Amino acid sequence: MKIVVAPDSFKDSLSAQGVCKAAKEGILSVFPDAEVIELPLADGGEGIMESMVYATGGKTMKTEVHDPLLRKIESAYGVLGDGETVIIEMAQASGLLLVKEEERNPLIASSFGTGELIRTALDAGYRKFIIGIGGSATNDAGAGMLRALGIKFFDAAGKELEDGGAELTRLVRLDDSALDPRIGESTFLVASDVRNKLCGPSGASAIFGPQKGAAPDMVGQLDAALGHFADVVLEKNRVDLRSFEGGGAAGGMGASLIAFLHATLQSGIDLVMETIGFAEKIRGADLIITGEGRLDAQTLDGKLITGITKAAGNAGVPVVALAGSQALSSEQVAEIGLVAAFSIVSGPCTVQEAMAKAEPLITEKTIAVMNLLKLFK
């Protein structure tokens, strides 16, 4: 018996690794001799570093960086099991969760810490990068990151700009002559499913700014600032940041990664699955157990579970999903390629109670699924 456990995290409740652990316990209680393959997944946002390091047998490297408000914090980047590829999670340095709700202000938030993570990994000799850019607190078009890597931004008086998206309105000149030369020796893949462009009604500021604390009057200010930044870059480097599909990801970080680091944006779950060798690891499996905090209409548009079911379909492996809340109809479950989907909650309880007990509830529900499987073995 070979069973693959490949879940996303149960947000604010249990990490993907924790879900794997709980499900494995349930599997082995019914099939003690089963081979259980743990493949915790993420689609580019929070958790991608830990998931990919765990799935590939890599390691985590701790370092000190600056958070979105330029306070020193302990952070980390990951080195995958190949010993060559670094995984950097933007949320580890420039993430929304690093800033209290009352502190959130994309006018001043900086992506400088993400650039520090890249620079530290370069110092350690790494030249192959995967960057997950979900969950950011910033709307500075990646200018903070670029500053950490050597680019300077000046106002009309020749003074360097302060950090934050609003400052870009005052940009007159940028000097990229001191951009870290090791960037040219490196490759960058970016895990992102955002296709929004940098500016406009569907741009970074309008769509994602409010999530980061932007009041309605800030949105126009930030959009104008990103547009002005794009104009300056176009005039100097003949590169149109406004044109990039996905350029609006992470408050415009996507655009600067493409333009200055020559990065390639790729679907988060596709990149993760390719990197960890998902197709190879599920070969010959009897079942895949996946899951996430809630299965609902958004799941139909999501990438993670549909990415899993597509790969599983090619390999002829059935997929079952577990969730804290299961709101899909049987037709919708079949539509995304699942054999079945179950809520881990068996009786009345509050959301808080379910989240607090997620680990034992996942184990119990996995035992029930395994007992059903046992009938056919």
N, C-alpha and C positions, 0 to 999 in steps of 0.2 A: 504494500500500500504506500503510495507516494502522494502527499497532499501539500500543495503550495498555499501559504498564507501571504496574501499580497494586499494589505489594506492601506488606505489613507489614515491620517489621524482622526480621532473623534475630537473635533475642535473644542478647546477649553476643558477637555475632560481627560483624554488619554492619547499619548503619542502613538504613532504608527508602530513603533517598536513595542510599546505596551500592549497594543492590540494583538500583535503577533504572539507575544508571550502568553496572553490569556487564552487565545485560540489554540495554541500548541498544547497547553495544559489540558484543554478539553479533548483534543484529538487523541492524545496519548493515554487518557483515562479509559478510552474505549478501544483504541488500537495501539497497545503499548509498543508494538514492533514497527509502527509506521515510520516512514521517512518523512520528516516535516521540514520543508524548505521555507525559511522566513525571508520575505522580501518586502519590508516596509517601503511604502512609496510616498511620493509627493509630486506635485505638478509644477513646481517652480517657486512657490511661496515659502512660508514658514515651514521648517522641518526638512527641506530638501537636503541640506548638508548632512544632518544626522542620518537620514534615511539612506542616502547614497554611500556614506562611509560605512554604515552597518552592513548594507547589502553586499558591498564589495570587499569587506574585511580590511578597510582602510584605517586611518587614524585621524585624530583631531589635534590641531596645533593651536594652542592658546596664545593670545597676544593682547596688547593694549591698544585701543583705538579711541576715537572721539565719537560720541553719539550724535544724533541729529541737532542737539543744542550745544555741541562741542564740549561736552563734559567727558572726562576720561572714564572709560569703562573697560572691563575685561571682555574680550570677544574671542572668536576663533575662526579658523578656516579648516577645511578638511582636505586630506590627501587620500585619494581613492586607492583601492587595493593594487592597482598597477604600479603604484609608487611614483607616477609621473603626472597624474592629472589632479589639479586642485579644484575643489568645489567651494565657491564663495557664495554665501547666502546674504544678500543685501540686508535682510531683516536683522542679521546679527550685529550690524553696525549702524544702519540708517533706518531701522524699522520703527513702525508706528507703535509697537508694544513697548518700545524703550522710552516712550514719552507719555507722561500722565495725560489724561484726557483734557484737563484744564491747561496744560502746557502746549498743546498741539497748535502749531502755527506754521503753515507752509510758506509764509512770507519770509521766515528766517531759518527754517530747517535746512540742514546741509547734508549732502551725501559724501562729505569729506572722509568719514570713517570707512566707507566702502573702498575708496581709493587707497586708504592706508592698508586695508587687508590685501589688496592687489600688490601694493608695493612691498609689503612684508613677505609675501609669497615669492615675488621676484627676487628679493634679497636672499631667500632660501634656495634659489636656483631653479624654481619651477617656471615652465614656459607654456604649459598647456592648461587652459582654464575653462571651467564651466561656471557660469554665474546665474544664480536664481534671483530674480529682481522683484518678486512679489512682496507685499506687505510693507512698502516703504512709507516713511513719514514725510518725504521730501517732494518738492515741486521746483527743483532748481536746474532742470535739464542736465543733471549730472555734472554741473559746473564744479561742485565741491569735490567730487571724485577726480575730475581733471586737474584741479588745483593741487591735490595730493600727489598727482603724478607729474607735476612740473609746469603745467600751463598757468599763465598769469593773466589776470583780467584787470583792465584799467578804465578809470573814468576820464572825463574831459580834462581834469587837472593833472592827469598822469598818476593818480594814486590808485593803489590796488583796491578792488571792491571788497566789501565785507561778504560774508556768506549769506545764502538764502536766495529764494526765487525772486523776491522783489528787487534785489540789488541789480539784477540783470537789465532792468530798465535804464540804468545809468551807464551801461557798458558802451565804450567807444572803441576800444582796441583790445585784442587778445594777442598774446605772444605765446606761440606753441613751440618756439625754438628749443626750449628746455624740456619738452616732453620726454619722459624716461625712454632712452633708446632701446631698452630691453622690450618695450611694447612691440617694436617691429620684429623681434625674434619670437614672439609669442602668438598663440592662437586663442581666440575667445569664442565660445559658444554660449548663447544666452537662452536660458529656459524661460519662455514667456508665451502665453497664449493671448496676450493683448494685441489687438490689431489697430487700435486707435492711433491716429497721427498726432503730431506734436501740438497743433493749435486748432482753434475753431470750436464749433458747437459740440463736436465729438472728440475734442482733444483732451490732453492730459488734465488741464486745469478744470474744465467744465465737468468732465465725467468723474474724475477721481479726487479732485481738490476738496470737495465737501467731506469726503471720508477722512481727510487728513486735518480737518479743522477749519477749512476755508469757508468764511461767511460769504453770502451772495456777492457783497461788494468786492471781496478779495478775488473772486474767480476772474472777473474781467481784468483786474490788475495783474494777476499772474499770467493770464493768457497773453496779454500785451507784452509782458516781460519776456516770455518764451519766444514770442514772435520777433521781438527786437533782437534777442540772442541769435535767432535763426538768420536774421538779416545781416548781422555782423559777420557771422560765420560764412554766409553765402558770398559776401563781398570779398572777404579775405581768402577763403579756401575754395571758393567755387563749388561748394557742397550745399545742397538744399535740404536742410534738416526737416523742413515742412513736408517733404515728399515721402519720407520713409514710413512704410506700413509697419506699425509697431513702435514707431518713434515716440509715441506718447506714453509708453509703458514706464511705470515707476516715476511719474512726474517728469517725463522727458529724458530719463536716464537711457532709454532705448536708443534715442536719436544720437546721443553722444557716444555711446558704445559702438554704434555702427560707423559713425563718421570719424572718430578719433582713434578707436582701438580696432577698427575693421572687423568688428564682431558680426557673427551670423546669428539671427534670432531663429529659434526652433521651438515647436510645440513642446511645452514642459514635460508632459508625460511621455511623449515619444522619445525625447532626449534621455530622460531617466531610464526608460525601459531598454533603450539601445545600449546605454552605457553599462548597465548592470547585467546585460546578456539575458534579458527576461525570456525571450523566445527559447533559448537553449535550456534555461533552468526549468521551464515548465514541461519540457518534452518528456513524454511517458507518464505524466501525472494522472492520477485518478480523479482529482478534484482540485479546484482553486477556490479558496475562501477569500473574498475581498470585503470591503466595508468602508463606511464613513459615518459621520455623526448623524446625518439626516439624508434619507432618500426622498426626493420630491421632484417637482417639475424642473428645478434647476439641474438636477442630475442628468436629465435628458440632454441638456446643452453642455454638460461638463465633459471633460476630456479623460479623467482618470479611469473611471469604471468602463467607459466605452473603449478606451485604449486597451484595457485588460481583456475585455470580452472579444475584441477583434483578434488579438494575438491568440487567445484561447481557442477561438473558433478555427483559426488556421491550424492549430495543433490538435483539434478534436477533443478538447478538455472542457468539461462542464464547469460553470462558475456559479457559486452561491454567494449572496451578499448579506452581511449583517449590518444593522444600523441602530442607532439610538432611537430613531423615529423612522417609520416606514410608511410613506404616504403615496406610494405608487400603486396604480391598478395592476392587475395581472397582465393586461395588454401592454402597459408601459414597461413592466419588468421584462417581458419577452422582447419588446422593441429594442431595448439596450443590450440584449444578448444574454441576460441572466436566466438560469434555470429556475431560480427561486430567490426570494428576498424576505428576510425575517427581521422584525424588531427584536432587540435583545430584552425588551421590557415585557414581562409576562403578566403583570397585573397593574392595578392603579398605583401611580406614584407621581410625585412632582418631577419636573425637569431636573431640578437640583439634586434630588435623590437619585435619579437615574444616572446623572453625570458622576456623582460621588461613588456609585457602585458599579461603574462601567466594567471594570476588570472582572469581578466575579460573574456579572451578568453575561459577559461575552463568553466566559468559560462554560457557564450553564447552557447557553444557547448552542454553543459548538457541540457539547455533549449530545444534545437533542438531535442535531443534524447528523452526527456520527452514528447515533443509534438507528436513524432512518437508513443511512448508507449501509449499515451492517446487515439490514434485511436483504440487500441485493448482492452481498458478498459471500 
